[in-house]
C-alpha cells in the first residue's frame, strides 16, 4: 500500500495543489485509489472533509470530476474534486 500527501493550503475556498503522484501498480485489476480530503484548522485537529474510492481499472486518462462522500458514504451534492489522470 502506497500513501501520498499533498501540501496544506490555508484559507482558500478554491485550492489548487498542482502536485503529481506516481503509483506503480502490480495488479491494476485489484488496485483502488482512495482520496481523502481534510480541513486543516489551526485551532482544532484536522477535520474530515470528504472521501472517495476509485477502482484503478476504471480510471481513464484526462481531467475528471471526482465526487466526494461523507463518513456514512452519502454523496455530497456540491463538493467535487477536479483531477487529472495519466497512465504510462
N, C-alpha and C positions, 0 to 999 in steps of 0.2 A: 504494500500500500504506500503510495507516494502522497505527500501533503505539500501544498504550496500556500503562501500567504501574501496578499498584496500589502502595500504600504497603507497607512492610515491617512485619510483625507478628512480634515476638520472643517466644520461649519460650511458645508457646501450642499445645496439642495440637488444639484446635478453633477455628482462627482464623475470624473473621468480618470481611470487608472492608467491606461495605455501600457500595461505590463503584459509580457508574454511568458507563458509557461510551456515546457515540453514534458510530455508524459509518454515514455516508451511503453508500449503495450505488448505483452507476450501472448495474451489470449483476448483479442479485441471483442470476441463474441460474448465474453463474460464480464468485461470491464464496465464500470459505472463511473460517471463524473458527478461527484456531489459538490454542490456550490452552496455555501452558507454566507449570509450577509449579517454583519453585526454592527450595531451602533456604538461608536466609541464616545463615551460620556466622561468628562473629566471628574465629575462628582460621584459617579456610580460605576459599578463594574460594567463591562461591555454587555449590552442588551441584544438579545436575539432579534433580528430584523426580517428574516425570511430564509428559505432554503429551496433547493430543487435537486433532483437526482436524475441524471440523463444517461441512458444506455449508450455507450460509445459506438456501438454498431449502428445506431440510428442517426448519429450526427452527420451532418453534411457540411461541406466547406462553404464558407461565406459568412455574411452577417446574419444573425438570428436573434429574434426577440424571445428571451427565455423567461417564462413565468416563475413567480415565487410563491411559495406556500407557507402557511403559518405552522406552528408547532403541532397542531392537530391534523395537518395535511389538507386544510382547506385553502383553495387558491385565492390569492389576493386579487381583487378586481382591477386595481390600478397601479400595481407595482410589478415592474419587469426589468430585466437587465438586457442591454443590447451588447451582444458578444460576437466576436469573430472567431471562427474555427478554421484551422488549416491542417491538412493531413499530408504526410510525406510517405 
